[in-house]
Amino acid sequence: MTKDKDSITGSFHFVCLVILIVGNIIQFSEESEFAVDMSNMKLTHVPKNLPPKTKILDMSQNHISELHISDMSYLSGLKVLRLSHNRIWCLDFRIFKFNQNLEYLDLSHNQLQNISCHLVTSLKHLDLSFNDFDVLPICKEFGNLTQLHFLGLSAIKLRQLDLLPIAHLHLNYILLDLERYYANETESLPILNTKTLDLVFPPDQLFSVQVSILVNSLVCLQLTNIKLNDSNCELFTAFSSGLTRGPTLLNVTLRHMKTTWKCLVDIFQSLWPKPVEYLNIYNLTIFDKIDKENFHYSKTTLKALKIEHVKNEVFLYSQTALYTIFSEMNIMMLTISDTRFIHMLCPPPSNIFKFLNFTQNLFTDSVFQNCSQLVRLETLILRKNKLEDFYKVSLMTKHMTSLEILDVSGNSLEYDRHDGDCTWVGSIVVLNLSSNILTDSVFRCLPPKVKVLDLHDNRIRSIPKPIMKLEALQELNVASNSLAHLPDCGTFSSLSVLIIDSNSISNPSADFFQSCQKIRSIRAGNNPFQCTCELREFVQSLGRVSHEVIEGWPDSYKCDYPENYKGTLLKDFHVSQLSCNTTLLLVTIGVTMLVLTATVTALCIYFDLPWYLRMVCQWTQTQRRARNLPLEELQRTLQFHAFISYSEHDSAWVKNELVPCLEKEGIRVCLHERNFVPGKSIVENIINCIEKSYKSIFVLSPNFVQSEWCHYELYFAHHNLFHEGSDNLILILLEPIPRNCIPSKYHKLRALMTQRTYLEWPKEKSKHGLFWANIRAAFNMKLALIAENDAET
């Protein structure tokens, strides 16, 4: 998050980088099916079954030793061919005569010793470096490669006329591999035209190149494998002077350099008056000794010096002699990283440093303390050092009045508020404190105008509320800490970017987006979210925010608890409002129970359930009484052939027609008006009469339906246990009864009329005889027991 001003240093690389990209990478819009990757497959020859439409073919890192015209002739659309790191020892360019669209050909790191000169004029990138050529593999046909941007060559010897065929070409990049070079005599090569010249010298050999190389329009110079001592240092400086005299040169890069301290200072001194603006040294080894050297800081165009990966083989030396050379340089940008330096001197007042980068050294809290000369410094990077006291870091910046960017990440910084109030320069707007051991108290020691703050990978558990207001803060990174809650933007009123992933947030507040209305980007994934009711509102608030605001959504937002939801994406977590609102749940249950009770009560009243309960109770008592008597005794209780149930409105027919007819046949009849025992309840009399009767006759009519007592008699007769399973009911339909006239609560009567056969009283007198015959036939029981009962009485 810290805007490392390596980007400033990188601006001088931009020109070289563009040249590299243009020279080495060709963009194509073809579909992926036209690209074939067969690299690192241990091939010994080119396969014959390649797709004819192949445009990009990679066969690097194999064991191919020869190429034939038949290998390539059918690939007429081929544009890119990579054959580096194989075992090709001879090449005839005529094998590419059918590949007229070939633009990129990489044959580096092979065993080539000679080539033919029938080149494809469409080539833009040709790399023949790191092969076994004795002399540069250039012939007059190379002069026709007018589209060529990149050319890689290798040779053991350099001869004056070898480069003549390409001297007129304007190239972007020339790579000259001289790893096997040996000096024979001084040569002056033709003037080349290229923007980047990359020379690779023999490794582990003292520099001995005695060739004079001049280049027009040179922008970037790269030299690799430079081994120097005090004896041949002058030879190297003379060689490099010829290459660095051009007015267009901006960048010089030295890689894998081993030298004495004295020679290194001499190289600095030789380049100081040159037009070079950016000097980079990578993988530097210093040996022999380090003594004080005189250096004249004359006017220079050099803007930036970058030294990375330094190995110091000198163990006893004057540190002042070493640090003074760098601290007094009159340049704007200085990078010394991975050098194991333990300190850096405060520069003189005349310094113009704007950018200092001392990443991965051994600087302690004493660095730049009480240093008041860095007033122009805008960016200071002290990443991965040995800083421990955060309070002293704030004191260090006290006099850096132009400082805007400070990076002290990757140290062991701690802050104890008892150290006192922090003293920061007020100009800091970007502060990187990541990968330290800072705790919650750090929020009481921050620059008041900071806009970008990186605190990820520390030991912060909470953001205390009574802290100084950081009203200018726009970006906050507190990832990989132990925070349990999202911050309140009341303290960070301008916050627009929040990174808080990989913390301990389980139940984030749904009010976050209301308090932080300026948020345009939040990354809060990889937290142990508890998918319970408390999280429901937060998930709903996320749904109301644009997914462009929530980085990593939805893949990084998963449930961690409970177990049945673990691994579930928050977007797939759903829980109803009813199960999360206790009050609403209780009200819903109460209303449901009230409605259910009212419904049951209404149904009970509608179906006359109280009456049925009473009847069941009476019937149960009768059943209990019957269980206690033996069957013989129960049978002796039969006194009547039939109990007749009828409505008073039908009494005339019963008394004038039914009863006389039955008694004339010797059938003893039980009637309520003459057989009910006075003093007993009506229900008890009904039960007794039914129990003492063999049959129960019901005279059905619309009047019967309207009589409640008649329905009771019918109910008990149907449930007479003494004759359960027998045909003890006789239904006589005196008058037709419409089904819609039967009340719904008399469902027993409805069922009987549907399930049982009844006798219908005919209106015609001619049919009365048949009716009485059916009545007599219904009484088929021998009345011996009744007769015996009569005799006993």
C-alpha positions in Angstrom: 0.0 0.0 0.0 3.0 2.2 0.5 3.8 3.9 -2.8 7.4 2.8 -2.9 9.3 5.4 -4.8 11.1 2.7 -6.6 8.5 3.7 -9.1 10.4 7.0 -9.5 13.6 5.0 -10.0 11.6 2.8 -12.3 10.9 5.7 -14.6 14.3 5.5 -16.0 13.8 1.8 -16.6 10.7 2.5 -18.5 12.5 3.4 -21.7 14.7 0.2 -21.5 11.7 -1.9 -20.5 9.7 -0.7 -23.5 12.6 -1.6 -25.8 12.8 -5.0 -24.2 9.1 -5.6 -24.6 9.0 -4.4 -28.2 12.0 -6.5 -29.0 11.2 -9.7 -27.2 7.4 -10.0 -27.1 5.1 -10.0 -30.1 1.4 -9.7 -29.4 -1.0 -11.9 -31.3 -4.8 -12.0 -31.3 -5.1 -15.6 -32.5 -7.1 -18.1 -30.5 -5.3 -20.4 -28.0 -5.7 -23.3 -30.3 -3.0 -21.9 -32.6 -0.4 -22.0 -29.8 1.4 -25.3 -29.1 3.5 -25.7 -26.0 5.8 -28.8 -26.1 8.6 -27.4 -23.9 10.5 -29.6 -21.4 9.1 -32.9 -22.9 12.5 -34.6 -23.6 11.9 -34.5 -27.3 14.7 -35.6 -29.6 13.1 -34.4 -32.8 10.3 -32.2 -34.0 7.0 -34.1 -33.9 5.3 -34.7 -37.2 1.7 -34.3 -36.0 1.7 -30.6 -35.2 -1.5 -28.7 -36.2 -1.0 -27.1 -39.6 -2.5 -23.9 -38.4 0.0 -23.5 -35.6 1.2 -19.9 -35.2 3.2 -20.2 -31.9 5.4 -23.2 -31.2 7.4 -23.7 -28.1 9.9 -26.6 -28.1 12.4 -25.2 -25.7 14.3 -27.2 -23.1 14.3 -30.5 -25.0 17.0 -32.7 -26.6 16.5 -31.8 -30.2 19.8 -31.9 -32.1 18.7 -31.4 -35.8 16.1 -29.5 -37.8 14.9 -30.6 -41.2 12.9 -28.8 -43.9 10.1 -31.3 -43.5 9.7 -30.4 -39.8 8.6 -26.9 -40.7 7.4 -26.9 -44.3 3.7 -27.5 -43.5 3.6 -24.8 -40.8 3.1 -22.0 -43.3 1.4 -19.7 -40.7 4.1 -20.1 -38.1 5.0 -16.7 -36.4 6.8 -17.7 -33.2 9.3 -20.5 -32.8 11.2 -21.1 -29.5 14.0 -23.7 -29.6 16.2 -22.5 -26.8 18.0 -24.9 -24.5 18.3 -27.8 -26.9 21.3 -29.6 -28.5 21.1 -28.1 -32.1 24.6 -28.0 -33.5 24.0 -27.0 -37.1 21.3 -24.9 -38.8 20.4 -24.3 -42.4 18.0 -21.3 -42.6 16.6 -22.7 -45.8 14.4 -25.0 -43.7 12.3 -21.9 -43.0 11.7 -21.0 -46.7 8.1 -22.0 -46.4 7.6 -20.0 -43.2 7.4 -16.6 -44.7 5.4 -15.2 -41.7 8.1 -16.2 -39.1 8.8 -13.2 -36.9 10.2 -14.6 -33.7 13.0 -17.2 -33.7 14.9 -18.1 -30.5 17.8 -20.5 -30.9 19.8 -19.4 -27.8 21.5 -21.9 -25.5 22.2 -24.6 -28.1 25.4 -26.0 -29.5 25.4 -24.1 -32.9 28.8 -23.7 -34.5 27.7 -22.5 -38.0 24.7 -21.4 -39.9 23.7 -20.8 -43.4 22.7 -17.3 -44.6 19.3 -17.8 -46.3 17.3 -15.8 -43.7 13.6 -15.1 -43.6 13.2 -11.4 -44.1 10.1 -11.2 -41.9 12.2 -11.8 -38.7 11.8 -9.3 -36.0 13.4 -11.2 -33.2 16.5 -13.5 -33.8 18.4 -14.9 -30.8 21.6 -16.9 -31.5 23.2 -16.1 -28.2 24.9 -18.6 -25.9 26.0 -21.0 -28.7 29.5 -22.3 -29.8 30.3 -19.9 -32.6 33.9 -19.0 -33.0 33.1 -15.7 -34.7 29.9 -13.7 -34.8 27.4 -15.6 -37.0 26.7 -12.7 -39.3 26.8 -12.6 -43.1 25.8 -10.1 -45.7 22.2 -11.3 -45.9 21.7 -10.0 -42.3 21.6 -6.6 -43.8 18.3 -7.4 -45.4 16.5 -7.9 -42.1 15.0 -4.5 -42.1 12.2 -5.4 -39.6 14.6 -6.8 -37.1 14.2 -5.4 -33.5 16.2 -7.9 -31.4 19.4 -9.6 -32.3 21.3 -12.0 -30.0 24.8 -13.1 -30.9 27.7 -15.0 -29.4 31.4 -15.5 -30.3 34.8 -16.4 -29.0 36.5 -13.7 -31.0 35.5 -10.2 -32.1 36.7 -9.0 -35.5 36.3 -5.6 -36.9 34.4 -6.6 -40.1 32.0 -9.0 -38.4 29.4 -6.4 -37.5 29.7 -4.5 -40.7 26.6 -6.1 -42.4 24.3 -4.9 -39.6 25.9 -1.5 -38.9 23.2 0.3 -40.9 20.3 -1.4 -39.1 18.4 0.5 -36.4 17.8 -2.1 -33.7 16.1 -1.9 -30.4 18.2 -4.5 -28.6 21.5 -6.2 -29.2 22.6 -9.0 -26.9 26.2 -10.0 -27.3 27.3 -13.1 -25.5 31.0 -13.1 -24.8 31.2 -15.8 -22.1 33.8 -17.7 -24.1 35.6 -14.6 -25.3 39.4 -14.4 -25.0 41.3 -11.3 -25.9 43.8 -11.4 -28.7 44.4 -7.9 -29.9 42.7 -4.5 -29.7 39.9 -4.2 -32.2 37.6 -1.3 -33.1 34.2 -2.4 -34.1 31.9 -0.5 -36.5 29.5 1.9 -34.9 26.2 0.2 -34.1 22.7 1.6 -34.0 20.7 0.2 -31.1 18.8 1.6 -28.1 19.9 -1.2 -25.8 23.2 -3.0 -25.7 23.6 -6.1 -23.4 27.1 -7.5 -23.1 27.7 -10.8 -21.2 31.4 -11.3 -20.2 33.0 -14.6 -19.1 32.1 -15.5 -15.6 34.8 -15.8 -12.9 37.4 -14.3 -15.2 39.1 -10.9 -14.8 37.8 -8.4 -17.2 40.1 -8.4 -20.3 38.0 -7.1 -23.2 40.1 -4.8 -25.4 37.6 -4.0 -28.0 36.4 -0.5 -28.7 32.6 -0.4 -29.2 30.8 2.7 -30.2 27.0 2.9 -30.4 24.7 5.6 -31.7 21.4 6.4 -30.0 22.3 4.1 -27.0 19.7 4.5 -24.2 20.4 1.5 -22.0 23.7 -0.3 -21.4 23.8 -3.6 -19.5 27.0 -5.3 -18.6 27.1 -8.8 -16.9 29.8 -10.8 -15.2 32.4 -8.1 -14.3 35.3 -9.2 -12.2 37.8 -6.4 -11.4 40.8 -5.7 -9.2 42.9 -2.7 -8.8 45.1 -3.8 -11.8 42.5 -4.1 -14.5 40.1 -1.5 -13.2 41.4 1.1 -15.5 40.9 -1.2 -18.5 37.2 -1.5 -17.6 36.7 2.2 -17.0 38.3 2.9 -20.4 36.0 0.3 -22.1 32.9 1.7 -20.4 33.9 5.3 -21.2 33.6 4.6 -24.9 30.1 3.2 -24.4 28.9 6.0 -22.1 30.0 9.0 -24.0 26.8 9.3 -26.1 24.3 12.1 -25.1 21.3 9.8 -25.3 22.5 7.3 -22.7 20.1 7.2 -19.6 20.7 3.9 -17.9 23.7 1.8 -17.0 23.2 -1.6 -15.3 26.0 -3.7 -13.9 25.2 -7.3 -13.0 27.2 -9.9 -11.1 30.0 -7.6 -10.3 33.0 -8.5 -8.1 35.5 -5.7 -7.4 37.6 -4.0 -4.8 36.2 -1.0 -2.9 38.8 1.3 -4.6 37.8 0.1 -8.1 34.1 0.6 -7.3 34.8 4.2 -6.2 36.8 4.7 -9.4 33.9 3.5 -11.5 31.5 5.9 -9.6 34.0 8.7 -10.3 34.2 7.9 -14.0 30.5 7.8 -14.5 29.8 10.9 -12.4 30.4 13.5 -15.2 28.8 11.3 -17.9 25.2 11.9 -19.1 24.0 8.7 -17.3 20.9 9.4 -15.2 20.3 6.0 -13.6 23.0 3.6 -12.4 22.0 0.1 -11.2 24.3 -2.5 -9.6 22.9 -6.0 -8.8 24.8 -8.8 -7.0 27.8 -6.9 -6.0 30.7 -8.5 -4.2 33.4 -6.4 -2.5 36.7 -8.0 -1.6 40.3 -7.1 -0.6 40.0 -4.0 1.7 37.9 -0.9 2.4 39.8 2.3 3.1 39.0 5.9 2.8 38.9 7.0 -0.8 38.8 10.5 -2.2 35.7 11.3 -4.2 35.0 14.5 -6.1 31.2 15.1 -6.1 31.3 17.3 -9.2 28.2 18.4 -11.0 26.4 15.3 -12.3 23.4 14.3 -14.3 23.0 11.2 -12.3 19.6 11.1 -10.6 19.5 7.7 -9.0 21.9 5.0 -7.7 20.5 1.5 -6.9 22.6 -1.2 -5.4 21.0 -4.5 -4.5 22.3 -7.7 -3.0 25.8 -6.8 -1.8 28.2 -9.4 -0.3 31.0 -7.9 1.7 34.1 -10.2 2.0 36.0 -7.6 3.9 35.5 -8.1 7.7 37.6 -5.4 9.2 37.2 -1.9 7.7 36.3 1.7 8.5 32.6 2.0 8.4 32.9 5.7 8.1 34.9 5.3 4.9 32.1 3.1 3.5 29.1 5.1 4.6 30.5 8.5 3.8 30.8 7.8 0.1 27.0 7.2 -0.1 25.8 9.8 2.4 27.5 12.6 0.6 26.4 11.8 -2.9 24.7 14.7 -4.6 21.9 12.7 -6.2 18.1 12.6 -5.6 17.5 8.9 -5.2 19.6 6.3 -3.4 18.7 2.6 -3.0 21.0 0.3 -1.0 19.1 -2.9 -0.2 20.2 -6.3 1.0 23.7 -5.2 1.8 23.8 -5.9 5.6 24.8 -2.3 6.3 24.3 -1.5 10.0 24.1 2.3 9.8 23.9 5.3 7.5 25.4 8.6 8.2 23.4 11.8 8.3 24.2 13.6 5.0 25.6 17.1 4.8 23.2 20.1 4.6 23.9 20.4 0.9 22.3 17.0 0.1 19.4 16.9 -2.4 18.1 13.5 -1.4 14.4 13.0 -2.2 14.2 9.2 -2.1 16.1 6.9 0.2 15.6 3.1 0.2 17.5 1.0 2.7 15.5 -2.2 2.5 16.8 -5.4 4.1 19.7 -4.1 6.0 20.6 -4.0 9.7 19.7 -0.5 10.7 18.8 0.1 14.3 16.8 2.8 16.1 19.8 5.1 16.0 19.6 5.7 12.3 19.0 9.4 11.3 18.3 10.4 15.0 18.9 14.1 15.5 19.5 14.4 11.7 18.2 17.8 10.6 19.7 17.8 7.0 17.1 15.7 5.2 14.7 18.5 4.6 14.1 17.6 1.0 13.5 14.0 1.6 10.0 12.9 0.4 10.2 9.1 0.6 12.1 7.0 3.2 12.0 3.2 3.1 13.5 1.2 6.0 11.8 -2.1 5.3 13.2 -5.3 6.9 15.7 -3.8 9.2 16.2 -4.0 13.0 14.1 -1.2 14.2 12.3 -1.8 17.5 11.2 1.5 19.1 8.2 3.0 17.3 8.5 6.2 19.4 12.0 6.8 18.2 10.8 6.3 14.6 8.5 9.2 15.1 11.4 11.3 16.5 13.5 10.4 13.5 11.1 12.2 11.2 10.9 15.4 13.3 13.1 17.4 10.9 12.2 15.7 7.6 9.8 18.5 6.8 9.1 17.3 3.2 8.6 13.6 4.1 5.4 12.2 2.6 6.0 8.4 2.4 7.5 6.3 5.2 7.8 2.6 5.1 9.1 0.8 8.2 7.4 -2.5 7.6 9.0 -5.9 8.4 10.8 -4.7 11.5 10.1 -5.5 15.2 8.5 -2.2 16.2 6.6 -1.8 19.4 5.0 1.2 21.1 4.6 1.7 24.8 2.4 4.8 25.4 4.4 5.4 28.6 7.3 6.5 26.3 5.4 9.7 25.8 3.5 11.4 23.0 4.9 10.7 19.5 6.4 13.5 17.6 5.7 13.1 13.9 6.5 15.5 11.1 3.1 16.8 9.8 3.7 16.1 6.2 3.5 12.3 6.2 0.5 11.0 4.1 1.5 7.4 3.5 2.7 5.2 6.4 3.5 1.5 6.1 3.8 -0.2 9.5 3.0 -3.8 8.4 4.6 -6.9 9.7 5.7 -5.5 13.1 4.5 -6.4 16.6 2.4 -3.3 17.2 -0.7 -3.5 19.4 -3.8 -1.4 19.9 -1.8 1.5 21.4 -0.4 2.3 18.0 -3.5 4.3 17.2 -2.4 6.8 19.9 0.9 7.4 18.0 0.1 8.2 14.4 0.8 11.1 12.1 -2.3 13.3 12.2 -2.5 13.9 8.4 -1.9 10.3 7.2 -4.1 9.3 4.3 -2.8 5.8 3.6 -2.1 3.5 6.6 -0.9 -0.1 6.4 -1.0 -2.0 9.7 -1.5 -5.5 8.4 0.2 -8.5 10.1 0.6 -7.0 13.6 -1.0 -7.8 17.0 -3.9 -5.4 17.0 -7.0 -6.8 18.9 -9.2 -3.7 18.7 -9.3 -0.1 17.6 -9.7 1.9 20.8 -12.4 4.6 20.6 -10.8 7.3 22.6 -8.0 7.9 20.0 -6.9 10.9 18.0 -9.2 11.6 15.1 -7.6 10.7 11.8 -9.9 12.8 9.6 -7.6 12.6 6.5 -7.3 8.8 6.6 -8.6 7.4 3.3 -7.1 3.9 3.1 -6.6 1.6 6.1 -5.1 -1.9 6.0 -5.5 -3.9 9.2 -5.5 -7.4 7.6 -4.0 -10.4 9.5 -4.5 -9.1 13.0 -6.9 -10.2 15.7 -9.7 -7.7 15.3 -13.1 -8.9 16.4 -15.2 -6.0 15.1 -15.3 -3.7 12.1 -14.1 -0.2 12.9 -16.3 2.8 13.6 -15.9 5.5 11.0 -16.7 8.2 13.5 -12.9 8.3 14.0 -12.1 7.9 10.3 -14.5 10.3 8.7 -12.8 10.2 5.2 -12.2 6.4 5.1 -12.9 5.0 1.6 -10.8 1.9 1.4 -10.7 -0.7 4.2 -8.8 -4.0 4.2 -9.6 -6.1 7.2 -9.5 -9.7 6.0 -8.0 -12.6 7.9 -8.9 -11.3 11.4 -11.2 -12.7 14.1 -14.4 -11.0 13.0 -17.4 -13.4 13.7 -20.4 -11.0 14.0 -19.8 -7.8 12.1 -22.1 -4.9 12.7 -24.8 -4.2 10.1 -24.4 -0.5 10.9 -20.9 -0.3 9.4 -22.1 0.9 6.0 -24.3 3.5 7.6 -21.4 5.0 9.6 -18.9 4.6 6.8 -20.8 6.0 3.9 -17.7 7.0 1.9 -16.5 3.4 1.6 -15.8 2.5 -2.0 -13.8 -0.6 -1.4 -13.8 -3.1 1.5 -12.0 -6.5 1.8 -13.3 -8.4 4.8 -13.1 -12.0 3.7 -11.4 -15.0 5.3 -12.8 -14.2 8.7 -14.5 -16.8 11.1 -18.1 -15.7 10.4 -20.7 -17.1 12.8 -23.7 -17.8 10.7 -26.4 -17.1 13.3 -29.2 -14.6 13.7 -26.7 -11.8 14.6 -25.1 -12.1 11.1 -28.4 -11.9 9.2 -28.6 -8.1 9.1 -25.0 -7.8 8.0 -25.5 -10.2 5.1 -28.6 -8.2 4.1 -26.5 -5.0 4.3 -23.9 -6.5 2.0 -26.7 -7.3 -0.5 -27.6 -3.7 -0.7 -24.0 -2.7 -1.6 -22.5 -3.0 -5.0 -20.3 -6.1 -5.4 -17.6 -3.9 -6.9 -17.3 -2.3 -3.4 -16.9 -5.7 -1.6 -13.6 -7.2 -2.8 -13.4 -11.0 -2.8 -17.2 -11.4 -2.7 -18.6 -14.1 -2.5 -15.7 -16.6 -2.5 -13.8 -15.3 0.5 -16.9 -14.8 2.7 -17.7 -18.2 4.3 -19.4 -19.5 7.5 -17.1 -20.9 10.1 -19.8 -21.7 12.7 -22.0 -23.6 13.4 -20.7 -26.9 12.0 -23.7 -27.5 9.8 -23.0 -24.2 8.0 -19.2 -24.4 7.9 -17.8 -23.6 4.5 -21.2 -22.2 3.3 -20.9 -18.9 1.4 -22.5 -16.0 3.1 -24.6 -15.3 0.0 -26.1 -18.8 0.5 -26.8 -18.3 4.2 -30.5 -17.6 4.8 -32.4 -17.5 8.1 -36.0 -16.3 8.5 -36.9 -13.2 10.5 -39.3 -15.2 12.6 -36.6 -17.5 14.0 -34.3 -14.5 14.8 -36.9 -12.2 16.5 -37.9 -13.7 19.9 -40.8 -11.2 20.5 -42.2 -11.9 17.0 -41.8 -15.6 17.6 -43.7 -15.5 20.9 -46.5 -13.3 19.4 -46.8 -15.7 16.4 -47.1 -18.7 18.7 -49.6 -17.0 20.9 -51.8 -15.9 18.0 -51.5 -19.4 16.5 -52.6 -21.0 19.7 -55.4 -18.5 20.2 -56.7 -19.1 16.7 -56.4 -22.9 17.1 -58.2 -22.8 20.4 -61.0 -20.7 18.9 -61.3 -23.0 15.9 -61.4 -26.1 18.1 -64.0 -24.5 20.4 -66.1 -23.5 17.4 -65.9 -27.0 15.9 -66.8 -28.6 19.3 -69.9 -26.3 19.5 -70.8 -26.9 15.9 -70.6 -30.7 16.2 -72.2 -30.7 19.7 -69.0 -32.3 21.2 -70.1 -31.6 24.9 -73.2 -33.8 24.4 -71.1 -36.6 22.8 -68.7 -36.4 25.7 -71.5 -36.8 28.2 -72.9 -39.7 26.2 -69.5 -41.4 26.0 -69.2 -41.1 29.7 -72.6 -42.7 30.3 -71.8 -45.4 27.7 -68.4 -46.0 29.4 -70.1 -46.5 32.8 -72.5 -49.0 31.2 -69.6 -50.8 29.5 -67.8 -51.1 32.9 -71.0 -52.4 34.5 -71.5 -54.9 31.7 -68.0 -56.2 32.0 -68.5 -57.2 35.6 -71.5 -59.4 34.8 -71.4 -62.8 33.2 -73.0 -63.3 29.8 -75.8 -65.6 31.2 -76.8 -63.0 33.6 -76.8 -60.3 31.0 -79.0 -62.4 28.8 -81.5 -62.9 31.6 -82.0 -59.1 31.8 -83.8 -59.1 28.4 -87.5 -58.3 29.1 -88.7 -56.9 25.8 -88.6 -57.8 22.2 -88.3 -54.2 21.1 -87.8 -50.7 22.3 -89.6 -48.1 20.2 -88.1 -44.6 19.7 -90.3 -42.0 18.1 -91.3 -38.4 18.0 -94.3 -37.3 20.0 -95.7 -35.9 16.7 -95.7 -39.4 15.3 -97.3 -41.0 18.5 -100.7 -41.5 16.8 -99.2 -43.8 14.1 -97.1 -45.7 16.7 -100.0 -46.3 19.1 -102.7 -47.0 16.5 -100.7 -48.9 13.9 -97.3 -50.2 15.1 -97.9 -51.2 18.7 -101.2 -53.1 18.2 -99.7 -55.0 15.2 -96.6 -56.0 17.1 -98.4 -57.0 20.3 -100.9 -59.0 18.3 -98.0 -61.1 17.1 -96.9 -61.7 20.7 -94.0 -59.1 20.5 -93.5 -57.4 23.8 -92.9 -53.7 23.3 -91.1 -51.1 25.5 -92.4 -47.5 25.3 -91.1 -44.6 27.2 -94.5 -43.4 28.5 -95.3 -46.7 30.1 -91.9 -48.3 30.9 -89.6 -45.4 32.0 -89.1 -45.6 35.8 -90.0 -42.4 37.6 -87.2 -40.7 39.5 -84.4 -41.9 37.2 -82.9 -39.5 34.7 -84.0 -39.7 31.1 -80.6 -40.8 29.9 -80.5 -43.6 32.4 -84.1 -44.7 31.5 -83.1 -44.8 27.8 -80.0 -46.9 28.5 -82.0 -49.3 30.7 -84.7 -49.8 28.1 -82.2 -50.4 25.4 -80.3 -52.9 27.6 -83.6 -54.9 28.4 -84.7 -55.0 24.7 -83.7 -57.4 22.0 -84.3 -54.9 19.3 -84.6 -51.2 19.0 -87.1 -49.8 16.5 -86.7 -46.2 15.3 -89.6 -44.5 13.6 -87.9 -42.0 11.3 -89.6 -38.9 10.0 -88.8 -35.1 9.7 -90.3 -34.9 13.3 -87.8 -37.5 14.5 -84.9 -35.5 13.1 -86.0 -32.4 15.0 -86.2 -34.3 18.3 -83.0 -34.2 20.2 -84.0 -37.0 22.6 -84.7 -39.3 19.7 -81.2 -38.7 18.5 -79.8 -39.7 21.9 -81.8 -42.9 21.9 -80.4 -43.7 18.4 -76.9 -43.0 19.6 -77.1 -45.4 22.6 -78.8 -48.1 20.6 -76.1 -48.1 18.0 -73.4 -48.5 20.7 -75.3 -51.2 22.7 -72.4 -53.4 23.9 -74.6 -56.4 24.7 -75.5 -56.9 21.0 -72.3 -55.5 19.5 -71.7 -57.1 16.1 -75.4 -58.2 15.8 -78.3 -56.6 13.8 -80.2 -55.0 16.7 -81.5 -51.9 14.9 -84.7 -51.7 12.9 -85.3 -48.4 11.0 -88.8 -47.5 9.9 -89.1 -44.6 7.5 -92.5 -43.2 8.2 -92.1 -40.1 6.0 -89.3 -39.3 3.5 -86.5 -37.2 5.0 -84.5 -34.9 2.7 -80.8 -35.2 3.4 -80.4 -31.5 3.6 -82.9 -31.5 6.5 -80.7 -33.6 8.7 -78.5 -31.3 10.9 -74.8 -31.8 10.3 -74.3 -32.5 14.0 -76.4 -35.7 13.6 -73.7 -37.4 11.5 -74.6 -40.7 13.2 -78.1 -40.6 11.7 -76.7 -39.7 8.3 -74.3 -42.6 8.5 -77.0 -45.1 9.5 -79.4 -44.0 6.8 -76.5 -44.5 4.3 -75.2 -47.8 5.6 -78.3 -49.6 6.8 -81.5 -50.9 5.1 -84.6 -49.4 6.4 -88.4 -50.3 6.1 -90.5 -47.7 4.4 -94.1 -47.3 5.5 -96.2 -47.6 2.3 -99.0 -45.3 1.7 -101.0 -47.9 -0.2 -103.0 -50.3 2.0 -102.3 -53.1 -0.4 -98.7 -53.1 0.6 -99.2 -53.0 4.4 -99.3 -56.8 4.6 -95.8 -57.1 3.2 -94.5 -54.3 5.5 -95.8 -56.2 8.6 -94.4 -59.5 7.3 -90.9 -57.8 7.2 -91.4 -56.5 10.7 -92.3 -60.0 12.0 -89.3 -61.5 10.2 -86.9 -59.2 12.0 -87.8 -60.8 15.3 -86.1 -64.2 14.9 -85.0 -64.7 18.5 -86.4 -67.4 20.7 -87.9 -65.8 23.7 -87.2 -68.6 26.1 -85.1 -66.4 28.3 -87.8 -63.7 28.4 -90.4 -66.3 29.3 -88.2 -67.6 32.1 -87.7 -64.1 33.4 -91.5 -63.6 33.4 -92.0 -66.9 35.3 -89.5 -65.8 37.9 -91.2 -62.5 38.4 
